[in-house]
Amino acid sequence: MRPGAHPLRRTAEGARPVDFGAFVRARSRAGDLVVQPRMGFSDPGTMRAGLAATSAADATTVGTITLDSYTRVGELASVDEALSTGAKLNGYPIVTYDRAVTGQVLAGIRDETFPVQVRHGSAVPGDIFAALRRTLINATEGGPVSYCLPYGRTPLDESVRNWVRCTEDFAQLRESGVEPHLETFGGCMLGQLCPPSQLVAISVLEALFFCQHGIRSVSLSYAQQTHPGQDREAVAALRRLCGELLPTPNWHVVIYAYMGVYPTTDEGAYRLLDEATRLAVTSGSERLIVKTVAESRRIPTVAENVAALEAAALTARAARPGGPAPAESDSQTYLEARALVEGVLELSPDIGHAFELAFRQGALDIPYCLHPDNHGRARSYIDGDGRLRWAGIGRLPLAGLVGPARTREATASGLIADLSYVQRAFDRPAMESGAFRDRGRADIAPPESGSS
Amino acid sequence: MHGATNTVSPAGARRGTVVVTTVASDSHTWNLVFLQLLIEELGYEVINLGPCVPDQVLIDACRETAPDLVVISSVNGHGHQDGLRVIDALRACGELASTPVVIGGKLGVAGHQSDAAIGELMSAGFDAVFDDSSSTTREFSRFVGTLSPAARPLERTEVVA
């Protein structure tokens, strides 16, 4: 249990937020997995209550302020309209609120035992980063690729330019004595059906991009996919590439509980979260972003988030760390990820520019990504053993590593089967035991391939 | 998609054109990828506008292609608010006044749309509302099956792909 009543320090020195990365790494060294919700509310009082509940949870937590999707795309007039009519937004509109409002949300809650991260998902994040600097919020996440290609219409080159400028401005927080922290979202591309090696590669490349533009405290994301063994292999590959390539020792790995179509039963949802927690602990990862039992239905409540945080903490305490993976074993995922990273880095010493060239040439290619700057020839599928595999590699530099492509025509029913593979696998035991309430519908709307 | 796929026209012949889109603030795409495949299997050419579609981009695309159906899919909880704005803008264009336009997905942050909320969308000008918590893919497929295919030359649908 976190020490609850921490007085807010009033001195200028004490009011400076701690380095998010250093905090998480210290907790990890002490044997705790840091757990974190996705949480954002338009009402400042509700947002503050959500942070307070996260802080008070029986778990080692960090706080989250997820921004609303109007702010994410810069549609600030729609924020005003919603606020004036009392309509609820799906997150906290940090750009619209006065800095004093956000200051009040954080006052007495954010401190050296409870850092807070802002999550947004914007390819045009200039206003958001400006709001973060105004309120000395020194931890956020994203990336020039992962916040552009999957979710919007912003051209990749424009996203790269925006992220260069914002990252360099964010790095200047150090002049105020505050260490800025950035997390890559590249390990989560599209939420599902991106083969793990490419998730690892983009996560590493975005971290290198952040470092190239002045950031010294980074974390790298990886989202749980469809097969526990393949996921462990992927996180081991990610950690090994971090050690080999990152110019800073201040990095950690954050695991995201499954981001695709989520189980509809409470039992299935908890078993999936348990598996994500065990992945985090056995892979030596330092932080976990949880999902709740409500994911398949709607935006979760604060209480549902707290329940998920405490369930994950309980599982984490019982799980045994797997120890570092043997460095000499070159897994398939490591070999593919390294080939993808090298294929990009050799295009230009400027990583942002290398990203642009890579997507143009197909050296990076996200399956099923609709963005016009994506090459669009790579395809993936879930194999009979549950592993995510390449159905076609397009022009990815994996020719010597991946066998010949299967010819497999994409159909609506085949896509739904793959998208809902995890949901079915985790709901099945609950359904067979009769606990499942048949909701009588096909879930065509993945709840969370999105931005939070 | 049983039954529905039986209506697929012979290769090359398309029943018409469908615009698949979402609203300006919605970044989700799997729903759009799925709908594209489904509607193609129902025999239509699909123009998929992708995520985060500004109102004007949607209006321009519809004016240019005169689609047989516009499908708005949103799952981020803003679909109701954005849908009301978008349908006003579409219906304000004379040539789109009677184009079938439907909306579906997770349309509010509360998990399901009330009858009143669905009624509001219908009276604003939508031809059907497929709220994720109360309707099925098959109902959507049936709706598409009831559209009368436009008698239009084939080359019309090919130039817009």
Boltz contact constraints between the chains, C-beta under 6 A:
constraints:
  - contact:
      token1: [A, 69]
      token2: [B, 25]
      max_distance: 6.0
  - contact:
      token1: [A, 69]
      token2: [B, 76]
      max_distance: 6.0
  - contact:
      token1: [A, 70]
      token2: [B, 25]
      max_distance: 6.0
  - contact:
      token1: [A, 73]
      token2: [B, 25]
      max_distance: 6.0
  - contact:
      token1: [A, 73]
      token2: [B, 52]
      max_distance: 6.0
  - contact:
      token1: [A, 75]
      token2: [B, 25]
      max_distance: 6.0
  - contact:
      token1: [A, 87]
      token2: [B, 81]
      max_distance: 6.0
  - contact:
      token1: [A, 88]
      token2: [B, 109]
      max_distance: 6.0
  - contact:
      token1: [A, 90]
      token2: [B, 76]
      max_distance: 6.0
  - contact:
      token1: [A, 90]
      token2: [B, 77]
      max_distance: 6.0
  - contact:
      token1: [A, 90]
      token2: [B, 109]
      max_distance: 6.0
  - contact:
      token1: [A, 151]
      token2: [B, 27]
      max_distance: 6.0
  - contact:
      token1: [A, 151]
      token2: [B, 51]
      max_distance: 6.0
  - contact:
      token1: [A, 152]
      token2: [B, 51]
      max_distance: 6.0
  - contact:
      token1: [A, 152]
      token2: [B, 52]
      max_distance: 6.0
  - contact:
      token1: [A, 153]
      token2: [B, 52]
      max_distance: 6.0
  - contact:
      token1: [A, 297]
      token2: [B, 111]
      max_distance: 6.0
  - contact:
      token1: [A, 298]
      token2: [B, 111]
      max_distance: 6.0
  - contact:
      token1: [A, 299]
      token2: [B, 109]
      max_distance: 6.0
  - contact:
      token1: [A, 368]
      token2: [B, 33]
      max_distance: 6.0
  - contact:
      token1: [A, 370]
      token2: [B, 29]
      max_distance: 6.0
  - contact:
      token1: [A, 370]
      token2: [B, 50]
      max_distance: 6.0
  - contact:
      token1: [A, 412]
      token2: [B, 1]
      max_distance: 6.0
  - contact:
      token1: [A, 412]
      token2: [B, 34]
      max_distance: 6.0
  - contact:
      token1: [A, 412]
      token2: [B, 37]
      max_distance: 6.0
  - contact:
      token1: [A, 412]
      token2: [B, 38]
      max_distance: 6.0
  - contact:
      token1: [A, 412]
      token2: [B, 41]
      max_distance: 6.0
  - contact:
      token1: [A, 413]
      token2: [B, 1]
      max_distance: 6.0
  - contact:
      token1: [A, 415]
      token2: [B, 34]
      max_distance: 6.0
  - contact:
      token1: [A, 415]
      token2: [B, 37]
      max_distance: 6.0
  - contact:
      token1: [A, 441]
      token2: [B, 136]
      max_distance: 6.0
  - contact:
      token1: [A, 442]
      token2: [B, 136]
      max_distance: 6.0
  - contact:
      token1: [A, 442]
      token2: [B, 137]
      max_distance: 6.0
  - contact:
      token1: [A, 444]
      token2: [B, 34]
      max_distance: 6.0
  - contact:
      token1: [A, 444]
      token2: [B, 137]
      max_distance: 6.0
  - contact:
      token1: [A, 445]
      token2: [B, 31]
      max_distance: 6.0
  - contact:
      token1: [A, 445]
      token2: [B, 75]
      max_distance: 6.0
  - contact:
      token1: [A, 445]
      token2: [B, 105]
      max_distance: 6.0
  - contact:
      token1: [A, 445]
      token2: [B, 106]
      max_distance: 6.0
  - contact:
      token1: [A, 445]
      token2: [B, 132]
      max_distance: 6.0
  - contact:
      token1: [A, 446]
      token2: [B, 30]
      max_distance: 6.0
  - contact:
      token1: [A, 449]
      token2: [B, 28]
      max_distance: 6.0
  - contact:
      token1: [A, 449]
      token2: [B, 30]
      max_distance: 6.0
  - contact:
      token1: [A, 450]
      token2: [B, 27]
      max_distance: 6.0
  - contact:
      token1: [A, 450]
      token2: [B, 28]
      max_distance: 6.0
  - contact:
      token1: [A, 451]
      token2: [B, 27]
      max_distance: 6.0
